[in-house]
């Protein structure tokens, strides 16, 4: 399943972050799609911090515009 950074900002409660590999996951996942860990950071602030770091990377390192970064697809 995929989502965009823009959708994650719009509804951060639909996502959670794996504590082992630090990747975003859909809130219904019982295990991380990447590493099968079952521990997550699921607080809205944790998800928004993760999204902020992703935006920082795409905008400051990869020179994307904010609009381009909005449409980055994230596996969840």
PyMOL commands that set and color helices and strands:
alter all, ss='L'
color gray80, all
select helices_A, chain A and resi 5-10+12-14+44-61+66-70
alter helices_A, ss='H'
color red, helices_A
select strands_A, chain A and resi 2-4+15-18+24-26+40-41+73-75
alter strands_A, ss='S'
color yellow, strands_A
deselect
rebuild
show_as cartoon
